Amino acid sequence: MTAGSWPQTLLSRIEDAGLNASAPPQQRWIDGWLVRFSPGKAQRARCINAVSAGLLPVGEKLAICDALYRQSGLRMLMRITPFSQPPDLDGWLGQHGFQRFGQTAVMVCDAIPDGPMEPPPEALRFETASSEAYAHILGNLRGTTYGGCTAHAERLTNCPVPLRRTLLRGADGTVKACALSALEGDLVGLYDVFTADAARGRGLARWLCARLLAEARQQGAKVAYLQVEAQNHAALKLYRRLGFVEAYSYHYRALPSADG
């Protein structure tokens, strides 16, 4: 399919799957909004998802959320998607000084390859890691703080859907690339796709994503999805080569005076 032609029912399922795959232990419902306050780096694990309109006025509900974020020592973020409720929430936030940032594309592929899995490129070893090991290996590659790695490991350990945490390790023992997949029914999501600086330009991320998609296909996945920053042109090019197209986008809003 082309961008803009996906059934809304499918996109709604993908949005739900994305929320499930990134669920932290630190979350609660506040009048129809799913409020997350994980101390880690990932914004999707420490933001407000306006799933339903609820009964309270927006301003009153935001005041309740703001108190929770202040207590947690975090900046209050609103994640705005085509499914956010009430429908005029984005405009309301803009009128009340909430600045927009973090445009992210949600990409979808409904033609997961059904061929045999190719062997790893070069002399690389494909392996599965524990949640804790994966979070710290990825964090070290990204330059994430120890606290951020620990929060990521906590989310992975408590994730309510099956995860496949994978590494490509070289003959010298160092990790060259990593990625994870989240399988939920016939949907599979790709997350944390990252290549070490010294190993870029060799097609490792593309091979690793293709491997995870092929495995998910064998387990019943029919549609794949992922989320990527709209300005990450290299990643967008990679995912388009794998058959993904932009289906919808989301962004964040926050007050400019907020700490964080």
Secondary structure, 3 states (H helix, E strand, C coil): CCCCCCCHHHHHHHHHHHHHHCCCCCEEEECCEEEECCCCCCHHHCCEECCCCCCCCHHHHHHHHHHHHHHHCCCCCEEECCCCCCCCHHHHHHHCCCEEEEEEEEEEECCCCCCCCCCCCCCCEEEECCHHHHHHHHHHHHCCCHHHHHHHHHHHHCCCCCEEEEEEECCCCCEEEEEEEEEECCEEEEEEEEECHHHCCCCHHHHHHHHHHHHHHHCCCCEEEEEEECCCHHHHHHHHHCCCEEEEEEEEEECCCCCC
